[in-house]
């Protein structure tokens, strides 16, 4: 027969001496006394020591010397690109050797990965700087004249000097077209991203698949679509609005995809807290999700703008080429900066090519200005207020404090004016 005993009965038969010995055998975490146990040097994750700098500089100088020796004396190899590749490979090998002299294998791998990442970032910055500098230098003969920014090409020809004509009509056309495209794509793209995240379902999965597929859509296909669906069937003429529609087709999937990723990063507990406070779904989206993801949404808009502002193929098919100013996007051709660059550089005349590079430099400047404005509008982190918003919040808090104090004094006055009763004789 099995003996059934309760927990209390089993605890009554436990010997206190055995319990104490069992407690002593249980391992416990003990804080070591001061000075007990030597702790090694702390690993430096960020920054660089003098030894690291010496290794980098020494490996770079030695790699350049070895590459120069190979290309100049020992082998018939030539070319600046080959010299750079050989120098980089020698630098990696020499730097790994120098680090291995004083460190272990793990630190060597860590240093090599850090070097490769820094090299990738430096290569990207160098390529961008080369493109910008080369474009600006080739366009200096054109952009050094003020008329290049305030005049049009209506009275200037290919053989005219650079002090005649300009790209004011292309700048205005670009701003009008990208403005219309942003007015279409920003609300539609963000609303679609909100639908994909907050509603979901089979149709949402279908929409996400279509938007992902549209990111790889060739720009010429978008231009042909707008040309056949809008120009051929409706307007019967090329216009700035048709070009803006083609640009919107290219921008929309970028904004949807980037906004979708950003909205997924919003913490779920923020949504749950809004629901717990009694907010509806759309009020939660408007007051919690969108403000939290504002900086990321601005980045999505920037990516879409960068895709649309430099498009040439759809604009070539839909906007038309003109040398005059046109402020009406619904009537007549309206040229943009990318299309103006294409129109300039296809000419063999040196002045027209200089105008083309000057137009490209102006396009880069316009894009940088748009990015700066976007960062100013939505670049602050969630919860950070501007000085004006902080002053407004302080004034609102002061008004609330005064209203609470007035209500408290009114309540005290009413309590002193209550006549005595049998229940409350005082």
C-alpha positions as CSV (number, residue, x, y, z in Angstrom):
1,X,0.0,0.0,0.0
2,X,1.3,3.4,-1.0
3,X,1.7,5.9,1.9
4,X,0.1,9.2,1.1
5,X,1.4,12.1,3.2
6,X,0.9,15.8,2.9
7,X,3.6,18.5,2.4
8,X,3.3,19.6,6.0
9,X,3.7,16.0,7.3
10,X,6.8,15.6,5.2
11,X,8.3,18.8,6.5
12,X,7.7,17.7,10.1
13,X,10.0,14.7,9.6
14,X,13.0,16.7,8.1
15,X,16.0,16.8,10.4
16,X,17.2,20.5,10.9
17,X,20.9,19.4,10.7
18,X,20.3,17.6,7.4
19,X,18.5,20.7,6.0
20,X,21.4,22.9,7.0
21,X,23.9,20.7,5.4
22,X,21.8,20.6,2.2
23,X,21.6,24.4,2.2
24,X,25.4,24.6,2.5
25,X,25.9,22.2,-0.5
26,X,23.7,24.4,-2.8
27,X,26.0,26.7,-4.9
28,X,25.4,30.4,-4.4
29,X,26.5,33.6,-6.1
30,X,29.0,35.4,-3.8
31,X,30.3,38.9,-4.4
32,X,34.1,38.7,-4.2
33,X,35.8,40.9,-1.7
34,X,37.7,43.9,-2.9
35,X,41.1,43.0,-4.3
36,X,40.2,39.3,-4.7
37,X,40.4,38.0,-8.2
38,X,42.3,39.8,-10.9
39,X,40.3,41.3,-13.8
40,X,42.1,41.6,-17.1
41,X,42.2,44.8,-19.1
42,X,38.9,45.9,-20.5
43,X,38.5,45.2,-24.2
44,X,38.4,48.4,-26.2
45,X,35.5,48.0,-28.7
46,X,35.3,51.6,-30.0
47,X,38.1,54.0,-30.8
48,X,41.7,53.2,-31.7
49,X,44.9,53.0,-29.7
50,X,48.3,54.4,-30.7
51,X,49.3,50.9,-31.7
52,X,46.3,50.5,-33.9
53,X,47.0,53.8,-35.7
54,X,50.6,52.8,-36.1
55,X,49.6,49.4,-37.6
56,X,47.2,51.1,-40.1
57,X,49.7,53.8,-41.2
58,X,52.6,51.3,-41.4
59,X,50.6,48.8,-43.4
60,X,49.3,51.5,-45.8
61,X,52.7,52.9,-46.4
62,X,54.3,49.5,-46.9
63,X,51.4,48.4,-49.2
64,X,51.8,51.5,-51.4
65,X,55.6,50.9,-51.6
66,X,55.1,47.2,-52.6
67,X,52.5,48.1,-55.2
68,X,54.7,50.9,-56.6
69,X,57.7,48.5,-56.7
70,X,55.6,45.9,-58.6
71,X,54.2,48.3,-61.1
72,X,57.3,50.4,-61.6
73,X,60.2,48.0,-61.7
74,X,59.5,44.3,-61.4
75,X,56.5,43.7,-63.6
76,X,55.1,45.3,-66.7
77,X,51.7,46.0,-65.1
78,X,50.2,49.4,-65.6
79,X,47.0,51.3,-64.7
80,X,45.9,53.3,-61.7
81,X,43.0,50.9,-61.0
82,X,45.3,47.9,-60.8
83,X,47.7,49.8,-58.6
84,X,44.9,50.6,-56.2
85,X,43.7,47.0,-56.1
86,X,47.2,45.6,-55.4
87,X,47.8,48.3,-52.8
88,X,44.6,47.4,-51.0
89,X,45.3,43.7,-51.0
90,X,48.8,44.2,-49.7
91,X,47.4,46.5,-47.1
92,X,45.0,43.8,-45.8
93,X,47.8,41.2,-45.6
94,X,50.3,43.5,-44.0
95,X,47.8,44.8,-41.5
96,X,46.7,41.3,-40.5
97,X,50.4,40.4,-40.0
98,X,51.1,43.4,-37.8
99,X,48.0,42.8,-35.6
100,X,48.8,39.1,-35.3
101,X,52.2,40.0,-33.8
102,X,50.6,41.4,-30.6
103,X,47.0,39.9,-30.6
104,X,45.2,36.7,-31.0
105,X,43.3,35.3,-33.9
106,X,39.9,36.7,-32.8
107,X,41.3,40.2,-32.6
108,X,42.8,39.8,-36.0
109,X,39.5,38.8,-37.5
110,X,37.8,41.7,-35.7
111,X,40.3,44.2,-37.0
112,X,40.1,42.9,-40.5
113,X,36.3,43.1,-40.5
114,X,36.4,46.7,-39.2
115,X,38.9,47.6,-41.9
116,X,36.7,46.1,-44.6
117,X,33.7,48.0,-43.3
118,X,35.6,51.3,-43.2
119,X,36.9,50.6,-46.6
120,X,33.4,50.0,-48.0
121,X,32.2,53.3,-46.5
122,X,35.2,55.2,-47.7
123,X,34.8,53.7,-51.2
124,X,31.1,54.9,-51.3
125,X,32.0,58.4,-50.1
126,X,34.9,58.6,-52.6
127,X,32.6,57.5,-55.5
128,X,30.0,60.1,-54.5
129,X,32.6,62.8,-54.1
130,X,34.1,62.0,-57.5
131,X,30.7,62.2,-59.3
132,X,29.8,65.5,-57.6
133,X,33.3,67.1,-58.1
134,X,33.6,65.9,-61.7
135,X,30.1,67.2,-62.5
136,X,30.7,70.6,-60.9
137,X,34.1,71.1,-62.4
138,X,32.8,70.3,-65.9
139,X,29.8,72.6,-65.3
140,X,31.7,75.6,-63.8
141,X,31.9,77.4,-67.2
142,X,28.1,77.4,-67.3
143,X,27.1,77.9,-63.7
144,X,29.5,80.7,-63.2
145,X,27.1,82.9,-65.2
146,X,24.0,84.2,-63.4
147,X,21.9,84.1,-66.6
148,X,22.2,80.3,-66.5
149,X,19.7,80.2,-63.6
150,X,17.4,83.0,-64.5
151,X,17.0,82.7,-68.3
152,X,15.6,80.2,-70.7
153,X,16.9,78.7,-73.9
154,X,14.3,80.4,-76.1
155,X,16.7,82.9,-77.6
156,X,19.9,80.8,-77.3
157,X,21.3,78.3,-79.7
158,X,24.1,75.7,-79.7
159,X,26.7,78.1,-81.1
160,X,25.8,81.0,-78.7
161,X,28.2,81.8,-75.8
162,X,27.5,80.7,-72.3
163,X,26.5,84.2,-71.2
164,X,23.2,83.7,-73.2
165,X,20.4,81.3,-72.2
166,X,19.7,79.3,-69.1
167,X,17.7,76.5,-67.4
168,X,15.1,78.5,-65.5
169,X,12.3,76.7,-67.3
170,X,13.8,73.3,-66.5
171,X,14.2,74.2,-62.8
172,X,10.6,75.3,-62.6
173,X,9.4,72.3,-64.5
174,X,11.2,69.9,-62.2
175,X,9.7,71.6,-59.1
176,X,6.2,71.5,-60.5
177,X,6.4,67.9,-61.7
178,X,8.0,66.6,-58.4
179,X,5.5,68.6,-56.4
180,X,2.6,67.0,-58.2
181,X,4.2,63.6,-57.8
182,X,4.7,64.1,-54.1
183,X,1.2,65.3,-53.6
184,X,0.0,62.0,-55.2
185,X,2.5,59.5,-53.7
186,X,2.8,60.7,-50.1
187,X,-0.8,60.2,-49.0
188,X,-1.4,57.2,-51.2
189,X,1.9,55.5,-50.3
190,X,1.6,56.1,-46.5
191,X,-2.1,55.1,-46.5
192,X,-1.2,51.9,-48.3
193,X,1.6,51.1,-45.8
194,X,-0.8,51.7,-42.9
195,X,-3.3,49.4,-44.6
196,X,-0.7,46.7,-45.0
197,X,0.3,46.9,-41.3
198,X,-2.9,47.7,-39.5
199,X,-5.5,45.8,-41.5
200,X,-3.7,42.9,-43.1
201,X,-5.4,39.9,-44.6
202,X,-5.2,38.2,-48.0
203,X,-5.8,41.4,-50.0
204,X,-3.0,43.1,-48.0
205,X,-0.6,40.3,-48.9
206,X,-1.6,40.7,-52.6
207,X,-1.0,44.4,-52.5
208,X,2.4,43.9,-50.8
209,X,3.3,41.5,-53.5
210,X,2.3,43.9,-56.3
211,X,4.2,46.8,-54.7
212,X,7.3,44.7,-54.3
213,X,7.1,43.7,-57.9
214,X,6.7,47.3,-59.0
215,X,10.0,48.3,-57.4
216,X,11.7,46.5,-60.3
217,X,9.5,48.1,-62.9
218,X,11.6,49.6,-65.7
219,X,11.1,53.3,-66.0
220,X,10.5,53.2,-69.8
221,X,7.5,50.9,-69.1
222,X,6.0,53.4,-66.7
223,X,6.4,56.1,-69.4
224,X,4.8,53.9,-72.1
225,X,1.9,53.2,-69.7
226,X,1.2,56.9,-69.1
227,X,1.7,57.7,-72.8
228,X,-0.8,55.1,-73.9
229,X,-3.3,55.5,-71.1
230,X,-3.3,59.3,-70.6
231,X,-1.8,61.0,-73.5
232,X,-3.2,58.9,-76.3
233,X,-6.7,58.4,-74.8
234,X,-7.3,61.5,-72.8
235,X,-5.1,64.6,-73.1
236,X,-3.9,64.1,-76.7
237,X,-0.7,66.1,-75.9
238,X,2.4,65.8,-73.8
239,X,2.3,67.8,-70.5
240,X,3.9,68.3,-67.2
241,X,1.0,66.5,-65.5
242,X,1.5,63.4,-67.6
243,X,5.2,63.4,-66.6
244,X,4.2,63.8,-63.0
245,X,2.0,60.7,-63.3
246,X,4.8,58.7,-64.8
247,X,7.1,59.9,-62.0
248,X,4.5,58.9,-59.4
249,X,4.4,55.4,-60.9
250,X,8.1,55.1,-60.2
251,X,8.0,56.7,-56.7
252,X,4.9,54.9,-55.3
253,X,6.3,51.4,-54.8
254,X,9.5,52.8,-53.2
255,X,7.5,54.9,-50.7
256,X,5.1,52.0,-49.9
257,X,7.9,49.5,-49.3
258,X,10.0,51.8,-47.2
259,X,7.0,53.0,-45.2
260,X,5.8,49.4,-44.6
261,X,9.2,48.5,-43.1
262,X,9.2,51.6,-40.9
263,X,5.7,51.0,-39.6
264,X,6.6,47.4,-38.7
265,X,9.3,48.8,-36.4
266,X,6.8,50.7,-34.2
267,X,6.7,48.8,-30.8
268,X,3.5,46.9,-30.3
269,X,3.2,48.0,-26.6
270,X,2.6,51.5,-27.9
271,X,-0.5,50.3,-29.8
272,X,-1.6,48.3,-26.8
273,X,-1.2,51.3,-24.5
274,X,-3.4,53.4,-26.9
275,X,-6.0,50.7,-27.0
276,X,-5.9,50.4,-23.2
277,X,-6.6,54.2,-22.9
278,X,-9.7,53.8,-25.0
279,X,-8.4,55.0,-28.4
280,X,-9.9,53.7,-31.6
281,X,-7.8,52.1,-34.2
282,X,-7.6,55.1,-36.5
283,X,-7.0,57.5,-33.6
284,X,-4.2,55.2,-32.4
285,X,-2.7,55.3,-35.9
286,X,-3.0,59.0,-36.3
287,X,-1.7,60.0,-32.8
288,X,0.7,57.1,-32.0
289,X,2.0,55.1,-34.9
290,X,2.5,57.9,-37.5
291,X,4.2,60.3,-35.1
292,X,6.5,57.6,-33.8
293,X,7.5,56.6,-37.3
294,X,7.8,60.2,-38.6
295,X,11.5,60.2,-39.2
296,X,11.4,56.9,-40.9
297,X,8.5,58.0,-43.1
298,X,10.5,61.1,-44.1
299,X,13.3,58.8,-45.1
300,X,10.9,56.8,-47.2
301,X,9.7,60.0,-49.0
302,X,13.3,61.0,-49.5
303,X,14.1,57.6,-51.2
304,X,11.0,58.0,-53.4
305,X,12.0,61.5,-54.3
306,X,15.5,60.5,-55.2
307,X,14.1,57.8,-57.5
308,X,11.6,60.2,-59.2
309,X,13.6,63.4,-59.5
310,X,16.3,61.8,-61.7
311,X,14.1,59.9,-64.1
312,X,14.6,60.7,-67.8
313,X,12.9,57.9,-69.8
314,X,9.3,58.4,-68.6
315,X,9.7,62.2,-68.8
316,X,11.0,61.9,-72.3
317,X,7.9,60.1,-73.4
318,X,5.4,62.2,-71.5
319,X,6.5,65.8,-71.0
320,X,8.0,66.8,-74.3
321,X,11.0,69.1,-74.9
322,X,10.7,72.8,-75.0
323,X,13.0,75.8,-74.7
324,X,10.4,78.2,-73.2
325,X,8.9,78.6,-69.7
326,X,5.6,76.8,-69.1
327,X,3.9,77.2,-65.8
328,X,0.8,75.2,-66.7
329,X,1.3,71.5,-66.1
330,X,-1.9,70.6,-67.9
331,X,-1.2,72.2,-71.3
332,X,1.9,72.1,-73.5
333,X,5.3,70.5,-73.0
334,X,7.2,71.1,-69.8
335,X,10.8,70.1,-69.6
336,X,12.6,69.0,-66.5
337,X,16.3,69.0,-65.4
338,X,17.1,65.4,-66.3
339,X,15.5,65.8,-69.7
340,X,17.4,69.1,-70.2
341,X,20.7,67.3,-69.4
342,X,19.9,64.7,-72.1
343,X,18.9,67.4,-74.6
344,X,22.2,69.3,-73.9
345,X,24.7,66.5,-73.9
346,X,23.5,64.9,-77.2
347,X,24.8,68.0,-78.9
348,X,28.5,67.9,-80.1
349,X,29.0,71.6,-79.3
350,X,31.3,72.2,-76.2
351,X,29.1,75.0,-74.9
352,X,26.1,72.7,-75.0
353,X,28.0,70.0,-73.2
354,X,29.1,72.5,-70.5
355,X,25.5,73.6,-70.1
356,X,24.6,69.9,-69.7
357,X,27.1,69.4,-66.9
358,X,25.9,72.7,-65.3
359,X,22.3,71.4,-65.4
360,X,23.4,68.1,-63.8
361,X,25.2,70.1,-61.0
362,X,22.0,72.2,-60.5
363,X,20.0,68.9,-60.3
364,X,22.3,67.7,-57.5
365,X,21.8,71.0,-55.7
366,X,18.0,70.8,-56.0
367,X,18.0,67.3,-54.6
368,X,20.2,68.3,-51.7
369,X,17.9,71.2,-50.9
370,X,14.8,68.9,-51.0
371,X,16.5,66.5,-48.7
372,X,17.5,69.2,-46.3
373,X,13.9,70.5,-46.2
374,X,12.6,67.0,-45.6
375,X,15.0,66.5,-42.7
376,X,14.0,69.8,-41.1
377,X,10.3,68.9,-41.4
378,X,10.5,65.4,-40.0
379,X,14.0,64.8,-38.8
380,X,13.4,65.1,-35.1
381,X,13.1,61.9,-33.1
382,X,9.7,60.8,-31.7
383,X,8.8,62.8,-28.5
384,X,11.3,65.6,-29.2
385,X,9.6,69.0,-29.4
386,X,10.7,72.2,-31.1
387,X,11.3,75.3,-29.0
388,X,7.9,76.7,-30.1
389,X,6.2,73.4,-29.2
390,X,7.9,73.4,-25.8
391,X,6.8,76.9,-25.1
392,X,3.2,76.0,-26.1
393,X,3.3,72.9,-23.9
394,X,4.6,75.0,-20.9
395,X,1.9,77.6,-21.4
396,X,-0.8,74.8,-21.6
397,X,0.6,73.2,-18.4
398,X,0.5,76.6,-16.6
399,X,-3.1,77.2,-17.7
400,X,-4.1,73.7,-16.4
401,X,-2.4,74.4,-13.1
402,X,-4.3,77.7,-12.7
403,X,-7.6,76.0,-13.6
404,X,-7.0,73.2,-11.0
405,X,-6.1,75.8,-8.4
406,X,-9.2,77.8,-9.1
407,X,-11.4,74.7,-8.9
408,X,-9.8,73.7,-5.6
409,X,-10.4,77.1,-4.1
410,X,-14.0,77.1,-5.3
411,X,-14.5,73.6,-3.8
412,X,-13.1,74.9,-0.4
413,X,-15.4,77.9,-0.6
414,X,-18.5,75.7,-1.2
415,X,-17.5,73.4,1.7
416,X,-17.3,76.3,4.1
417,X,-20.7,77.7,3.0
418,X,-22.6,74.4,3.7
419,X,-25.2,74.9,6.5
420,X,-25.1,72.5,9.5
421,X,-27.5,69.5,9.5
422,X,-28.3,66.7,11.8
423,X,-25.9,64.4,10.0
424,X,-23.2,67.1,9.9
425,X,-23.7,69.4,12.9
426,X,-20.4,71.2,12.3
